[in-house]
């Protein structure tokens, strides 16, 4: 199981999460793109940093992760919410920030994405690191009708090209944002932000 062999991937705040979180904040402030009130699903939420940032912008976030990584994710979400430590037992989302945002957790296996709810937007960061994982990710993304925004740190050209080829083969229209559209102070060529649209 390639996803489970990925080591510390769910325990680190990766650069892509920081760049996308700051860019979402910047786009909101500039009136370019607002996620307030939208249902957002984050694939591979890891530590939950992006989920918390999106909720603070007013999104209703469903942070997904593998079963063995949900405990750390839950603990980090709890630290940023208004609810107490046993709130997770209620099954209700955690309220985050002052804009009506929230985060709920959901165990999601990329090989069985049909279990995931429909949402307005899919987010993911630094989820492209091996060709095997890339194939599973694109299959998972294909399940959703919503557009997706992915921030990917460039690691190897082979894996990156395999990712783009898989997206094209699955019928996605792929828009690569230039670094000038990243948040000021976070404009790097090492992190690429993609906008993915299915079948357009």
N, C-alpha and C positions, 0 to 999 in steps of 0.2 A: 504494500500500500504506500505509494509514493508520497501522498499527502501527510501520512503519519511519520514518515522518515525525514521530514524536512527540518528536523532539529529545533532550533530556537525561534522559528519564524513567528510564532504566536506570542513570544515573550519580549519582543523588542519594538520600540517605536522607530519605524523605518523612515527614511527621508521622504519617500513618496507620500506618506500620511501627513507629514508636516507641511509639505508643499501644497498638497490638495486642501488641507484644512485652512491654511492661510489664504489660498486662492479663493475658496468658497466665501470666506469672510470678506475679502477684497471685492469680489464680484457683487456681493450683496451690498456693500457700502457704496459702490459705484453705480448701482441700479442695473447691472448687466444680467444678473441671474440671482434669483431669490428662492431658497428652498423652504422658507417658512410655511408651515401648514401642509407640506407634502409628505407622503409616505415614502421613506427611503430605506432600502435594504443594503447593508454593507456586507460584502462577501469577505470572509477571512478577516474579521474585525481585530483579531490579535489582542492588543492591550486595551482597545476601546477608545484610543485617543481621537480618531476621526469621528467615531459615533458620538462622543461627547461634544466635539466641536460642532457637528451638524445639528445636534439637539439644541445647543446654545444659540444657534441661528434660527431655531423654531421648528425644525423638522421632527417628524415622528419616525424615529429610527428603529429598524429591526437589525440588530447587530448579530451576525451569524458567525459561528465558529464550530470546530470539531468538538466532540464531547469532552475530550481530555483537556481542552483549553478554555472551557466555559467558566471554570471556577475563578481563574485569574481575571478573565474579562468581567465577570459579575462583581468581583471585589473592586475593580477599578471604577466600574459604573456606580457602585454604591457610594464610593468616596466623593463623587461629584453630584450626588442627588440629594433631594430634600428628605427622602424616606430613610427609615432606619435599616439596620443590617438584616433584619428578617423579612424585609419587604418582598424579596424574591419568592417567598413561599406563596404569596397572594396570586402570582401570575400576572399582575398588572405591571404596566411599564413604569420605569423610574422617571419622575419629573426632573428635568435638568434645565437650569438657567431661568431667565425671566421672560422668554418669548413664547412660552407654551410648548416647548419642545420636550421630547421624552425619548427614552431608550428602552427597548424590550430585547430580550435575548432569545435566540432560536438556534437550535442545533441543526446544521445543514451539511449534508454530505454532497459534494459536488457531483458525485456519480448518481445521485437521486434527487435532482433539483425540483422534481414535481411536488415535493413536500413543502416547498417555499410558497409564501403568499404572494399575490400580485401586488405591485407597488408602482409609484409614480416614477421612481428613479432608482438605479442601482449604482452603488459606489464600490470601488475596490482599490487598494493600494498595495504595491509591491507583492503581487500575487503571481508574478511571472519569474520563475527561477529555474525550472527544468522543463524540457520538452514534454515529458509525461504529464506534469502538472498543468502545463499550458493546454494540452488537449482536453483534460477534464474541465478546466476553467471555461474554455470556449463552449463546450457542450452545455455547461451550467448556464452561461450567459444566454445561450440560444433559447433556453426555456422561457425567458422573460420577454414580454413585449415592450417593456419600458426602455427608454434610452439608458445608457450607462456612461459613467465618467470614471476612468481608470488613470491612476498615476503610477507609472512604472519606472523604477530606477534601472538604467541601462547597465547590465552586468556583462552579458556575453552577446555578441552579434548573432550567433547561431540560434540561441533561445529567443531572442527578440524577433528575428526574421520568421522563425517557426510560429510565433504568436500571431504576427500580422498575417501570415499565410493561412493559418487556421481560421482567423476572423473572416478573411475574404472568402474562403471556401464555404464558410457557414452562412454567407449572405449578408454580412455586416458592411455598412458604410462606415469607414474609419476616418475621423478627422483628427489630425495631430495638431495640437495648439502650439504656436511658437512660444518660446520662453518669455517673450515680451508680454504675453497675456497671463503669466503667472503673477502672483502677488509680488509687489515691490519688495526687494530684499531676498526673494526666493526664486529669482530667475536664473535657473541653471539648466545647462544642456544635459546634465546627468539624469534628470528626472523628466520624463515625457508624460504629458497629460493627453489622453485620448478621449474623444467623444465618440461613442458607438451608437449607431442607429441600425435597427434590424430591418432589412428589406426596403431601404430607401436609397 
